[in-house]
């Protein structure tokens, strides 16, 4: 005999599940263009989003803007510690959280896991995976096994000039500081051969 109570279908909407998406690559690979494209996609659907960038990024615009090398700009909230965003009203209302220049945040790994796992946010992160010495930005690289999606973008080699893919950021000034904010006249995107030349 079958009972009509065998299945209990829940018709209530389920809470959003958290998710982590990474957009990584070298300088000039289109990371910021890609994150702006995704931001605009979600904005057309009126999905609540919040956008954050590191306070130190003032390459092409005032602090508080995400800006591509072509000067395509979108407004963001500048912060120095990512953990602080979880107290902001903007963050609490959002379903999707965008983090630009993620390599600059010392608390990226822990905060992103809290955002996705505890707060059920979709977190889309954009940043460099390696520095000018081909050393990993640890906070970003640690997130790779925790992410549902990882997209590594390439640029075109500035030295080859023939469309050869570039995966590395080569510093062309003498500074040995790990974090030297800037791009034009400081870094070039190069292939492996030209990185070592």
FITI-193971 format. One record per residue (C-alpha): residue number from 1; chain; x negated, y negated, z. Coordinates in steps of 0.25 Angstrom, whole numbers. Each point is the difference from the previous one (the first is absolute). Layout:
% FITI-193971
pt resi:NUM; chain:A; px:X; py:Y; pz:Z
...
% end
This chain:
% FITI-193971
pt resi:1; chain:A; px:0; py:0; pz:0
pt resi:2; chain:A; px:-5; py:-14; pz:-4
pt resi:3; chain:A; px:1; py:-12; pz:9
pt resi:4; chain:A; px:3; py:-14; pz:-6
pt resi:5; chain:A; px:-10; py:-5; pz:11
pt resi:6; chain:A; px:-12; py:8; pz:-6
pt resi:7; chain:A; px:-5; py:-13; pz:-6
pt resi:8; chain:A; px:-1; py:-13; pz:7
pt resi:9; chain:A; px:-3; py:-10; pz:-11
pt resi:10; chain:A; px:-5; py:-14; pz:5
pt resi:11; chain:A; px:5; py:-11; pz:-9
pt resi:12; chain:A; px:-7; py:-11; pz:8
pt resi:13; chain:A; px:-12; py:-6; pz:-7
pt resi:14; chain:A; px:-13; py:5; pz:5
pt resi:15; chain:A; px:-11; py:-9; pz:5
pt resi:16; chain:A; px:-11; py:-4; pz:-9
pt resi:17; chain:A; px:-12; py:9; pz:1
pt resi:18; chain:A; px:-14; py:-7; pz:0
pt resi:19; chain:A; px:-9; py:1; pz:-12
pt resi:20; chain:A; px:-14; py:-4; pz:-3
pt resi:21; chain:A; px:-5; py:-4; pz:-14
pt resi:22; chain:A; px:-14; py:-5; pz:-3
pt resi:23; chain:A; px:-5; py:-8; pz:-12
pt resi:24; chain:A; px:-15; py:0; pz:0
pt resi:25; chain:A; px:-11; py:-3; pz:-9
pt resi:26; chain:A; px:-12; py:-9; pz:-3
pt resi:27; chain:A; px:0; py:-15; pz:-2
pt resi:28; chain:A; px:8; py:-4; pz:-13
pt resi:29; chain:A; px:7; py:13; pz:-1
pt resi:30; chain:A; px:14; py:-6; pz:1
pt resi:31; chain:A; px:3; py:3; pz:14
pt resi:32; chain:A; px:7; py:-13; pz:4
pt resi:33; chain:A; px:7; py:0; pz:-14
pt resi:34; chain:A; px:6; py:13; pz:4
pt resi:35; chain:A; px:4; py:-3; pz:14
pt resi:36; chain:A; px:7; py:-13; pz:-6
pt resi:37; chain:A; px:7; py:8; pz:-10
pt resi:38; chain:A; px:5; py:9; pz:11
pt resi:39; chain:A; px:4; py:-11; pz:8
pt resi:40; chain:A; px:8; py:-6; pz:-11
pt resi:41; chain:A; px:7; py:13; pz:-3
pt resi:42; chain:A; px:5; py:1; pz:14
pt resi:43; chain:A; px:4; py:-14; pz:1
pt resi:44; chain:A; px:9; py:1; pz:-12
pt resi:45; chain:A; px:8; py:11; pz:7
pt resi:46; chain:A; px:1; py:-9; pz:13
pt resi:47; chain:A; px:-7; py:10; pz:8
pt resi:48; chain:A; px:-6; py:-6; pz:13
pt resi:49; chain:A; px:-15; py:-1; pz:-1
pt resi:50; chain:A; px:-11; py:-7; pz:8
pt resi:51; chain:A; px:-14; py:-3; pz:-6
pt resi:52; chain:A; px:-13; py:-2; pz:7
pt resi:53; chain:A; px:-14; py:-4; pz:-3
pt resi:54; chain:A; px:-13; py:-2; pz:7
pt resi:55; chain:A; px:-2; py:-14; pz:6
pt resi:56; chain:A; px:-14; py:-1; pz:-6
pt resi:57; chain:A; px:5; py:2; pz:-15
pt resi:58; chain:A; px:0; py:-14; pz:-6
pt resi:59; chain:A; px:-7; py:3; pz:-13
pt resi:60; chain:A; px:10; py:-6; pz:-10
pt resi:61; chain:A; px:11; py:-6; pz:9
pt resi:62; chain:A; px:2; py:-5; pz:14
pt resi:63; chain:A; px:1; py:10; pz:11
pt resi:64; chain:A; px:14; py:7; pz:0
pt resi:65; chain:A; px:0; py:3; pz:-15
pt resi:66; chain:A; px:-3; py:12; pz:-8
pt resi:67; chain:A; px:-6; py:-4; pz:-13
pt resi:68; chain:A; px:-5; py:8; pz:-12
pt resi:69; chain:A; px:-13; py:-4; pz:-8
pt resi:70; chain:A; px:10; py:-6; pz:-10
pt resi:71; chain:A; px:6; py:-9; pz:11
pt resi:72; chain:A; px:13; py:7; pz:1
pt resi:73; chain:A; px:4; py:-3; pz:14
pt resi:74; chain:A; px:10; py:5; pz:10
pt resi:75; chain:A; px:2; py:-4; pz:14
pt resi:76; chain:A; px:-4; py:8; pz:12
pt resi:77; chain:A; px:-2; py:-1; pz:15
pt resi:78; chain:A; px:-15; py:-1; pz:4
pt resi:79; chain:A; px:-5; py:8; pz:12
pt resi:80; chain:A; px:-13; py:3; pz:6
pt resi:81; chain:A; px:5; py:12; pz:8
pt resi:82; chain:A; px:10; py:10; pz:-7
pt resi:83; chain:A; px:5; py:5; pz:13
pt resi:84; chain:A; px:7; py:-14; pz:2
pt resi:85; chain:A; px:9; py:2; pz:-11
pt resi:86; chain:A; px:9; py:10; pz:7
pt resi:87; chain:A; px:5; py:-11; pz:9
pt resi:88; chain:A; px:4; py:-9; pz:-11
pt resi:89; chain:A; px:15; py:-2; pz:-3
pt resi:90; chain:A; px:-4; py:1; pz:-15
pt resi:91; chain:A; px:-6; py:14; pz:2
pt resi:92; chain:A; px:12; py:5; pz:8
pt resi:93; chain:A; px:10; py:-4; pz:-10
pt resi:94; chain:A; px:-8; py:6; pz:-12
pt resi:95; chain:A; px:1; py:14; pz:-6
pt resi:96; chain:A; px:-13; py:-1; pz:-8
pt resi:97; chain:A; px:-13; py:-6; pz:5
pt resi:98; chain:A; px:-11; py:-5; pz:-9
pt resi:99; chain:A; px:-14; py:-1; pz:4
pt resi:100; chain:A; px:-10; py:-7; pz:-9
pt resi:101; chain:A; px:-15; py:-1; pz:2
pt resi:102; chain:A; px:1; py:12; pz:10
pt resi:103; chain:A; px:-15; py:3; pz:0
pt resi:104; chain:A; px:-1; py:-13; pz:9
pt resi:105; chain:A; px:9; py:6; pz:12
pt resi:106; chain:A; px:-8; py:7; pz:11
pt resi:107; chain:A; px:13; py:5; pz:5
pt resi:108; chain:A; px:6; py:5; pz:-13
pt resi:109; chain:A; px:0; py:15; pz:2
pt resi:110; chain:A; px:7; py:0; pz:14
pt resi:111; chain:A; px:10; py:-11; pz:-4
pt resi:112; chain:A; px:4; py:6; pz:-13
pt resi:113; chain:A; px:3; py:14; pz:6
pt resi:114; chain:A; px:8; py:-7; pz:11
pt resi:115; chain:A; px:8; py:-8; pz:-11
pt resi:116; chain:A; px:3; py:13; pz:-8
pt resi:117; chain:A; px:1; py:10; pz:11
pt resi:118; chain:A; px:7; py:-8; pz:12
pt resi:119; chain:A; px:7; py:-11; pz:-8
pt resi:120; chain:A; px:4; py:8; pz:-12
pt resi:121; chain:A; px:-6; py:-11; pz:-10
pt resi:122; chain:A; px:-4; py:2; pz:-14
pt resi:123; chain:A; px:-14; py:-5; pz:0
pt resi:124; chain:A; px:-7; py:-4; pz:-13
pt resi:125; chain:A; px:-15; py:-3; pz:2
pt resi:126; chain:A; px:-9; py:-7; pz:-10
pt resi:127; chain:A; px:-15; py:-1; pz:2
pt resi:128; chain:A; px:-14; py:4; pz:-4
pt resi:129; chain:A; px:-4; py:14; pz:3
pt resi:130; chain:A; px:-15; py:-3; pz:0
pt resi:131; chain:A; px:-9; py:-11; pz:2
pt resi:132; chain:A; px:-12; py:-6; pz:-9
pt resi:133; chain:A; px:-9; py:11; pz:5
pt resi:134; chain:A; px:10; py:11; pz:-3
pt resi:135; chain:A; px:3; py:3; pz:14
pt resi:136; chain:A; px:14; py:2; pz:4
pt resi:137; chain:A; px:9; py:-9; pz:7
pt resi:138; chain:A; px:3; py:10; pz:11
pt resi:139; chain:A; px:14; py:-6; pz:4
pt resi:140; chain:A; px:5; py:2; pz:-14
pt resi:141; chain:A; px:-7; py:13; pz:-3
pt resi:142; chain:A; px:6; py:6; pz:13
pt resi:143; chain:A; px:14; py:-2; pz:-4
pt resi:144; chain:A; px:-2; py:8; pz:-13
pt resi:145; chain:A; px:4; py:13; pz:6
pt resi:146; chain:A; px:12; py:-7; pz:7
pt resi:147; chain:A; px:6; py:-6; pz:-12
pt resi:148; chain:A; px:11; py:5; pz:-9
pt resi:149; chain:A; px:-6; py:-7; pz:-12
pt resi:150; chain:A; px:-14; py:-5; pz:-4
pt resi:151; chain:A; px:-3; py:-7; pz:-13
pt resi:152; chain:A; px:-14; py:-4; pz:-3
pt resi:153; chain:A; px:-2; py:-10; pz:-11
pt resi:154; chain:A; px:-12; py:-3; pz:-8
pt resi:155; chain:A; px:-4; py:-13; pz:-7
pt resi:156; chain:A; px:-8; py:-2; pz:-12
pt resi:157; chain:A; px:-15; py:0; pz:0
pt resi:158; chain:A; px:-5; py:-15; pz:-1
pt resi:159; chain:A; px:-14; py:5; pz:-5
pt resi:160; chain:A; px:5; py:10; pz:-10
pt resi:161; chain:A; px:10; py:-9; pz:-6
pt resi:162; chain:A; px:6; py:11; pz:-8
pt resi:163; chain:A; px:12; py:5; pz:8
pt resi:164; chain:A; px:-9; py:10; pz:9
pt resi:165; chain:A; px:7; py:2; pz:13
pt resi:166; chain:A; px:-6; py:-7; pz:12
pt resi:167; chain:A; px:2; py:6; pz:14
pt resi:168; chain:A; px:-10; py:-8; pz:8
pt resi:169; chain:A; px:-1; py:-14; pz:6
pt resi:170; chain:A; px:-15; py:-5; pz:-3
pt resi:171; chain:A; px:-4; py:-12; pz:8
pt resi:172; chain:A; px:-8; py:-10; pz:-9
pt resi:173; chain:A; px:-5; py:-9; pz:12
pt resi:174; chain:A; px:-10; py:3; pz:10
pt resi:175; chain:A; px:8; py:0; pz:13
pt resi:176; chain:A; px:0; py:14; pz:7
pt resi:177; chain:A; px:13; py:-4; pz:8
pt resi:178; chain:A; px:10; py:12; pz:-1
pt resi:179; chain:A; px:12; py:-9; pz:-1
pt resi:180; chain:A; px:-3; py:-12; pz:-9
pt resi:181; chain:A; px:13; py:-6; pz:-4
pt resi:182; chain:A; px:1; py:-5; pz:-15
pt resi:183; chain:A; px:-1; py:6; pz:-13
pt resi:184; chain:A; px:-4; py:-9; pz:-12
pt resi:185; chain:A; px:-15; py:-1; pz:0
pt resi:186; chain:A; px:-1; py:9; pz:12
pt resi:187; chain:A; px:4; py:14; pz:-6
pt resi:188; chain:A; px:1; py:7; pz:-13
pt resi:189; chain:A; px:8; py:13; pz:-3
pt resi:190; chain:A; px:-10; py:10; pz:-6
pt resi:191; chain:A; px:-1; py:15; pz:-4
pt resi:192; chain:A; px:-9; py:9; pz:7
pt resi:193; chain:A; px:-12; py:-2; pz:-10
pt resi:194; chain:A; px:1; py:-15; pz:2
pt resi:195; chain:A; px:1; py:1; pz:15
pt resi:196; chain:A; px:-13; py:6; pz:1
pt resi:197; chain:A; px:-7; py:-9; pz:-11
% end
